[in-house]
Amino acid sequence: MSLPRVKRVLLKLSGEVLMGDQQFGIDPAFVAELAKEVKAAKDSGLEICLVIGGGNIFRGMAGAAQGMDRAQADYMGMLATVMNALAMQNALEQLGVHTRVQSAVQMDTVCEPVIRRRAERHLEKGRVVIFAAGVGSPYFTTDSGAALRAAEMKCDALLKGTSVDGVYNADPKKDPTAVRFDKVSYDRVLADNLKVMDAAAVALCRDNEIPIVVFSIREKGNLAKVLAGEGVQTIVQKEA
Ligand code: UDP
């Protein structure tokens, strides 16, 4: 199963993948490996928007579970995504890839605010645009941020690079009979509550007909394979 031809993509990376083999935080060596994958995709002629989660540092839900105010904890989570964005920007620029970070929470001394027209211009000039801080509001996730920026930037697909190699009908870690889908519809994902992205993000992709490609970014060279229509992945789209 391969993707229709894509020119502009939004790549969403879970914060977790920046940890490498660590239990927490950022492993610069692993971020450098991820940056190589992004560079290869860019060198193949694609325009790339990036969104990186913050789960390797802080998740609002975890803070709330320990008694924090949820909105306050979510703002901390958003700040974590800015740290990850800056780490990725650093790694990409060390490879000679020009980048700009645009944050939904304004932070003028470290990055630009989100300005769609400016982001367009960056892409035209061959820069990778890293969107940080999700949608900029608590009670959302960076998956929703990714879906929102993919729609806003008119991306042809949302590529979700994570620790699992696709979408399963049950949790493969708990159920050995779980089966991975090659293709699955947005409606099935929502109705069966399949673990892809949160429902708000899936619904936004559905309403804007943006295919979601779920694949493992931990495997070296996999992003290029997925873009070439090879490799293991699940495509979430209108008709499955
Ligand atoms: N977050 C938020 N609003 C957003 C995006 C993120 O409040 O629009 C907060 C939320 O607390 C979330 C944290 O930032 O848990 C980190 O993002 P996420 O959990 O999406 O990261 P990932 O799971 O992709 O690493």
Boltz pocket constraint, residues with backbone or C-beta under 6 A from the ligand:
constraints:
  - pocket:
      binder: B
      contacts: [[A, 13], [A, 14], [A, 15], [A, 16], [A, 52], [A, 53], [A, 54], [A, 55], [A, 56], [A, 58], [A, 59], [A, 60], [A, 61], [A, 70], [A, 73], [A, 74], [A, 75], [A, 76], [A, 77], [A, 78], [A, 79], [A, 80], [A, 81], [A, 133], [A, 134], [A, 135], [A, 136], [A, 137], [A, 138], [A, 139], [A, 140], [A, 141], [A, 142], [A, 143], [A, 144], [A, 145]]
      max_distance: 6.0
